[in-house]
Amino acid sequence: MNTPSSPPPALDIPPVSLAVTSFNEQSRIGKCLASARGLVREIVVVDSGSTDGTVALAEAAGARIISQPWLGHSAQKQVAIDHCTQPWVLLLDCDEELSEKLQASILKFFRSGDVEWFNGCRFNRKVCFLGRWITHGDWYPDAKLRLVRREKARMGGNAAHDTVLVEGAVKHLRGDLHHDSYPTIQSYLDKIGPFADEFVERQNLQGKSWSLSANLLRPLWRFVRAYFLRLGFLDGFPGFWIAYATSFSVFVRYSRKYEKEVS
């Protein structure tokens, strides 16, 4: 739904590779790849063993498929970057789409002289949740560095949460990256446990111990920050739900840390 109505001629397409990692994403990968049509010269999809129609859809969109067993988010995306051949790389997840405004901003960036001064571009990511776009609270603006000069970029973070790192100046582009991360309430609830386990592992590696004050006060702070300070109340009931659920997820993380220490 966010593809340009008339993509630019081949010679005008920016020198960009689209890098995507996938696993059983046939319901979403088509929209993701289509949103970059006319903006990239090649598509690289690193697939970790999909058993549905993901690979066929990607091939139909002109993608080059790299089969790679799952290495974790950060390492898997580094594989995708390493297989790209263009000077710039656009990193997208299968549940993301470029909005029309962001598409236009990317084209403008490459057609202007700005491209010579920057090694990366970030833009805001916006989620549609419970039937409305979320534009306040902890979920927006969720700025992401996703367009990078290949030779100046690498993946950081860990197996659960990746971060794109780039040497040099970064420009913020107008327009949103649409994110279909939580299509239902249950999809959010399903991630609370795994994220709590990752939090406990990270705390243990840092040598941190459970704290009652943190277990009680950090969830309260997250709610106040999201709902009041960051104006989450302007997003109606979805804004309240996000602030409350985020607070609860923080409570679960610290409680899981306590559980591991006393068990």
C-alpha positions in Angstrom: 0.0 0.0 0.0 3.0 2.3 0.4 4.7 1.6 -3.0 5.4 4.6 -5.3 2.8 4.8 -8.1 5.5 5.2 -10.7 9.0 4.0 -9.8 11.9 6.0 -11.2 13.8 4.8 -14.2 16.5 2.2 -13.5 19.3 4.7 -13.9 17.7 7.0 -11.3 17.4 4.2 -8.7 19.7 5.0 -5.7 22.7 2.7 -5.2 21.1 0.8 -2.4 20.7 -2.8 -1.5 17.7 -3.9 0.5 18.7 -6.4 3.3 16.0 -8.5 5.0 16.1 -11.5 7.3 13.2 -13.9 7.2 11.6 -17.0 8.7 8.0 -18.0 7.8 6.9 -14.5 6.9 4.7 -15.1 3.9 1.9 -12.9 5.3 4.2 -9.8 5.6 7.3 -10.1 3.4 5.5 -9.1 0.2 4.4 -5.7 1.6 7.8 -5.1 3.0 9.7 -5.7 -0.2 7.1 -3.9 -2.3 7.5 -0.7 -0.2 11.1 -0.4 -1.4 10.3 -0.8 -5.1 12.0 1.9 -7.1 14.4 2.7 -4.2 16.9 -0.2 -4.3 18.9 -1.9 -7.0 19.0 -5.3 -5.4 17.2 -7.3 -2.7 19.1 -9.7 -0.4 16.9 -11.9 1.8 18.7 -14.1 4.4 16.2 -16.9 5.2 16.7 -19.2 8.2 14.7 -22.2 6.9 11.1 -21.0 6.1 8.6 -23.8 5.5 5.9 -21.6 4.1 5.8 -19.4 0.9 8.3 -16.8 2.2 11.1 -17.7 -0.2 8.8 -18.0 -3.2 7.4 -14.6 -2.6 10.8 -13.1 -2.1 12.1 -14.7 -5.3 9.0 -13.4 -7.2 10.0 -9.9 -6.0 13.5 -10.3 -7.5 15.3 -11.1 -4.3 18.5 -13.1 -4.0 18.0 -15.7 -1.3 20.8 -16.6 1.1 20.1 -19.7 3.3 21.5 -19.3 6.7 20.6 -21.1 10.0 19.5 -18.7 12.6 22.4 -17.0 14.4 20.5 -14.4 16.4 19.2 -11.0 15.3 22.4 -9.1 15.2 24.6 -11.8 13.5 21.9 -12.7 11.0 21.6 -9.1 9.8 25.4 -8.9 9.5 25.2 -11.8 7.1 22.7 -9.9 5.1 24.9 -6.8 5.0 27.9 -8.9 4.0 26.0 -10.2 1.0 25.0 -6.8 -0.3 26.9 -5.3 -3.2 25.6 -1.7 -3.4 27.4 1.2 -1.6 24.3 1.8 0.6 22.2 -0.7 2.5 18.6 -0.4 3.6 17.8 -2.7 6.5 14.2 -3.7 7.0 12.4 -6.4 9.0 9.6 -8.3 7.4 7.0 -6.6 9.6 8.1 -3.1 8.4 7.1 -1.0 5.4 8.3 2.4 4.2 5.6 5.0 4.2 5.1 7.1 1.1 6.6 10.1 2.8 9.6 8.2 3.8 10.0 6.8 0.3 10.1 10.4 -1.0 12.6 11.4 1.7 15.0 8.6 0.7 14.8 9.6 -3.0 15.4 13.2 -2.1 18.4 12.3 0.1 20.1 10.6 -2.8 19.2 13.2 -5.4 20.6 16.0 -3.2 24.2 16.8 -2.2 23.5 15.7 1.3 24.5 12.1 0.5 28.1 13.1 0.4 28.1 14.4 3.9 26.5 11.4 5.7 27.1 7.7 6.3 23.7 6.9 7.6 20.0 7.9 7.9 17.6 7.3 10.7 13.8 7.8 10.7 10.9 7.3 13.1 9.1 4.0 13.4 5.4 4.0 13.9 3.2 1.2 15.2 -0.5 0.5 14.4 -2.0 -1.0 17.5 -5.7 -1.7 18.4 -6.9 0.0 15.2 -5.0 3.3 15.4 -1.5 4.7 14.7 0.4 5.3 18.0 2.1 8.7 17.9 2.9 9.3 21.6 4.3 7.5 24.7 7.2 5.1 24.7 6.4 3.7 21.2 6.8 6.9 19.2 9.0 8.4 18.0 11.0 5.2 17.9 14.0 6.5 15.8 15.9 3.7 13.9 19.1 3.8 12.0 18.3 1.7 9.0 19.9 3.3 5.9 23.7 3.1 6.0 26.8 3.3 3.9 27.8 -0.3 3.7 31.6 0.1 4.3 30.9 2.3 7.3 28.3 0.1 9.0 28.2 -3.0 11.2 25.7 -4.7 13.4 25.9 -4.5 17.2 23.6 -5.5 20.1 23.1 -9.1 20.9 21.1 -12.2 19.9 17.8 -10.8 21.1 18.1 -7.0 20.3 20.2 -5.8 17.3 21.6 -2.3 16.9 23.0 -0.8 13.6 26.3 1.0 14.2 27.8 3.4 11.7 30.9 5.6 11.6 30.4 9.2 10.8 27.5 11.6 10.6 23.8 10.5 10.5 20.9 12.4 9.0 17.3 12.2 10.3 14.8 11.8 7.4 11.1 12.8 7.4 8.5 10.1 7.1 7.7 7.0 9.2 8.7 3.4 9.0 5.4 1.5 9.6 5.8 -1.4 12.0 3.3 -4.3 12.2 5.0 -5.6 15.4 1.9 -6.3 17.6 -1.2 -7.1 15.5 -3.0 -8.3 18.6 -2.8 -7.9 22.3 -1.8 -11.6 22.6 1.2 -11.0 20.3 2.5 -8.5 22.8 1.8 -10.7 25.8 3.6 -13.6 24.1 6.8 -11.6 24.1 6.8 -10.6 27.8 8.3 -13.9 28.9 11.1 -14.2 26.4 12.1 -10.5 26.9 12.1 -11.1 30.7 14.5 -14.1 30.2 16.8 -12.0 28.1 16.7 -9.2 30.7 17.7 -11.7 33.5 20.6 -13.0 31.4 21.8 -9.5 30.7 21.6 -8.6 34.4 23.5 -11.7 35.4 26.3 -10.9 32.9 26.6 -7.4 34.4 26.8 -8.8 37.9 23.6 -7.0 39.1 21.5 -8.3 41.9 17.7 -8.1 42.4 16.4 -4.9 44.2 13.0 -4.5 45.8 13.0 -0.8 45.1 13.7 -1.4 41.4 11.1 -4.1 41.2 8.5 -1.6 42.6 9.6 1.8 41.4 10.8 1.1 37.9 7.4 -0.2 36.6 5.7 2.9 38.2 8.2 5.2 36.5 7.7 3.6 33.1 3.9 4.1 33.4 4.2 7.8 34.4 6.8 8.5 31.7 4.8 6.8 28.9 1.3 7.9 29.8 1.9 11.4 31.3 5.3 12.8 30.4 5.3 11.4 26.8 1.6 12.1 26.3 0.5 8.6 25.9 -3.0 9.6 27.0 -3.5 11.4 23.7 -3.6 7.9 22.0 -6.8 7.0 23.8 -7.3 3.6 25.3 -4.5 2.0 23.2 -2.1 4.6 24.7 -3.3 3.6 28.2 -3.0 -0.1 27.4 0.6 0.4 26.1 1.7 2.3 29.2 0.1 -0.2 31.6 1.4 -3.3 29.7 4.9 -1.8 29.4 4.8 -1.2 33.2 3.7 -4.7 33.8 6.4 -6.2 31.5 9.0 -4.3 33.5 7.5 -5.7 36.7 7.7 -9.2 35.3 11.4 -8.7 34.3 12.5 -7.7 37.8 10.3 -10.4 39.4 11.8 -13.0 37.1 15.3 -11.8 38.3 14.1 -12.4 41.9 12.8 -15.8 41.1 16.1 -16.9 39.6 18.0 -15.7 42.6 15.9 -17.5 45.2 15.4 -20.7 43.2 
